[in-house]
Amino acid sequence: MRPGMGPTFAGAGDGHHAAAVGLVELQRLVDSMVLQARERGFTASQISHMVTVRLASRRGRRLSIALVGVFGHATEVYARELRGLLADLDPEITAYTIGRLRAREKRSNQVCASDLILTIAHRVKEVQSLLPSQHPSLRGLTFVAHPETISAASGPAGGDRSGDCEHLCRVSADDAAWHQHL
């Protein structure tokens, strides 16, 4: 056994040598990536996390998330907030509404092409019923009041505008922590 090379067997021939050369090239590529990341201030933990996330991606591309909400504008706002929370992953987040999902089967196919489907916690079963049996992981999120919600709820004249709050909520950071398990 050679240190760092694992066991060597007689008769491994040219195939073993070619594989070793390939691994040397891979090691150089990884070393270069790590060096560049460290020079830019990233920690070993951050680098490891990002490499793991990238390797776990089904298609070797950006993480794709379908966010299914009730109201179009509110869902777009939530999607922007979620993009900010998950900036280290650079996810592709597409907003859909339950109504549009119900109206067109094509939407269901688009949602199912995602790596992950997120919706409002109390709407998980409803969204699940609109999807085919083979669909990506579906998770529910809870939302907390955004600071703008609190000021908007009292309205300009002090009247109750709590019905307008849905579009001003933001994703709870605790609920967004699921991305660390990808």
C-alpha positions in Angstrom: 0.0 0.0 0.0 1.3 3.5 -0.9 0.4 6.3 1.5 -2.5 8.3 0.2 -3.1 5.9 -2.8 -5.0 3.1 -1.2 -4.3 -0.5 -2.0 -2.5 -1.4 -5.3 -3.1 -4.7 -7.0 -1.0 -6.5 -9.6 -2.4 -6.4 -13.1 -4.2 -3.1 -12.6 -2.4 -2.1 -15.8 -3.0 1.1 -17.9 -6.6 1.6 -16.6 -5.3 2.2 -13.0 -2.7 4.6 -14.3 -5.3 6.5 -16.4 -7.6 6.8 -13.4 -4.8 8.0 -11.2 -3.9 10.7 -13.8 -7.5 11.7 -13.9 -7.6 12.0 -10.1 -4.5 14.1 -10.1 -6.2 16.5 -12.5 -9.3 16.6 -10.3 -7.2 17.3 -7.3 -5.6 20.2 -9.1 -9.0 21.6 -10.1 -10.3 21.3 -6.5 -7.1 22.8 -5.0 -7.4 25.8 -7.4 -11.1 26.3 -6.5 -10.4 26.1 -2.8 -7.4 28.5 -3.1 -9.5 31.1 -5.0 -12.4 30.8 -2.5 -10.0 31.2 0.5 -8.4 34.2 -1.2 -11.8 35.8 -1.4 -12.4 35.3 2.3 -14.6 32.2 2.4 -14.1 29.8 5.2 -13.5 26.1 4.9 -17.0 25.4 6.2 -18.6 27.7 3.6 -16.6 26.1 0.8 -17.5 22.6 2.0 -21.2 23.5 2.3 -21.3 25.0 -1.2 -19.5 22.1 -2.8 -21.8 19.6 -1.0 -24.9 21.5 -2.1 -23.7 21.7 -5.7 -22.9 17.9 -5.7 -26.3 17.2 -4.2 -28.1 19.1 -7.0 -29.9 16.6 -9.2 -28.9 18.2 -12.5 -25.6 19.9 -11.7 -27.3 23.3 -12.0 -28.7 25.9 -9.8 -31.1 24.7 -7.1 -34.7 25.2 -8.4 -37.5 26.0 -6.0 -41.2 26.3 -6.8 -42.9 28.6 -4.3 -46.7 28.1 -4.3 -48.8 30.8 -2.7 -52.3 32.1 -2.7 -51.9 35.6 -4.2 -49.6 36.3 -7.2 -48.2 39.6 -5.9 -47.7 38.2 -2.4 -46.0 35.1 -3.7 -43.6 37.2 -5.8 -42.7 39.2 -2.7 -42.1 36.1 -0.7 -40.0 34.7 -3.5 -37.8 37.8 -3.4 -37.4 37.6 0.4 -36.5 33.9 0.1 -33.9 34.6 -2.6 -32.3 37.0 -0.1 -32.3 34.4 2.7 -30.8 31.8 0.4 -28.4 34.0 -1.5 -25.4 31.7 -0.7 -27.1 29.0 -2.8 -28.1 31.3 -5.6 -31.4 29.4 -6.1 -33.8 29.8 -9.0 -37.1 30.5 -7.3 -40.3 30.6 -9.4 -43.6 31.8 -7.9 -46.9 30.0 -8.6 -50.4 30.4 -7.2 -52.7 27.6 -6.1 -55.4 29.0 -8.4 -53.1 28.8 -11.5 -51.9 25.3 -10.4 -55.5 24.2 -10.2 -56.4 25.8 -13.6 -53.6 24.3 -15.8 -52.0 21.0 -15.7 -49.0 22.5 -17.4 -48.3 24.5 -14.3 -48.2 21.2 -12.3 -45.5 19.9 -14.7 -43.5 23.1 -14.3 -43.7 22.9 -10.5 -42.7 19.2 -10.5 -39.6 20.1 -12.6 -38.3 21.9 -9.5 -35.9 20.4 -7.0 -38.1 21.5 -4.1 -41.7 22.8 -3.7 -42.5 25.3 -0.9 -45.9 26.6 0.2 -47.7 28.1 3.1 -47.7 25.6 6.0 -51.5 25.3 6.2 -51.8 24.8 2.4 -49.4 21.8 2.1 -52.2 19.2 1.8 -54.1 21.3 -0.7 -51.0 21.8 -2.9 -50.1 18.1 -2.5 -53.6 17.2 -3.9 -52.9 19.3 -7.0 -49.6 17.5 -7.8 -49.0 14.1 -9.4 -48.0 11.3 -7.0 -44.4 11.6 -8.1 -43.3 15.1 -7.1 -40.3 16.7 -5.5 -40.2 17.2 -1.7 -43.0 19.6 -0.6 -42.4 21.7 2.5 -44.6 24.1 4.4 -43.3 27.5 5.5 -44.7 29.8 8.2 -44.5 33.6 7.8 -43.9 36.3 10.3 -45.1 39.9 10.0 -42.7 42.1 8.1 -42.0 45.5 9.7 -43.9 47.2 6.8 -46.9 45.0 7.6 -47.2 46.5 11.1 -47.2 50.0 9.8 -49.5 49.2 6.9 -52.0 47.5 9.2 -52.8 50.7 10.9 -53.2 52.5 7.6 -52.7 56.2 6.8 -55.8 57.3 8.7 -55.3 54.8 11.5 -58.0 52.4 10.1 -57.6 48.7 10.3 -56.1 47.3 7.1 -55.1 43.9 8.3 -56.5 42.3 5.1 -53.7 44.0 3.2 -51.0 42.4 5.3 -50.6 39.2 3.2 -48.4 40.9 0.6 -46.1 42.5 3.1 -45.1 39.4 5.1 -41.7 37.8 5.0 -40.4 34.2 5.3 -39.4 33.2 8.8 -35.6 32.6 8.9 -36.2 29.5 11.0 -38.3 28.0 8.2 -35.7 28.9 5.6 -33.1 26.9 7.5 -34.2 23.7 5.8 -31.7 24.6 3.0 -28.9 23.6 5.2 -30.0 20.0 5.0 -29.9 19.8 1.2 
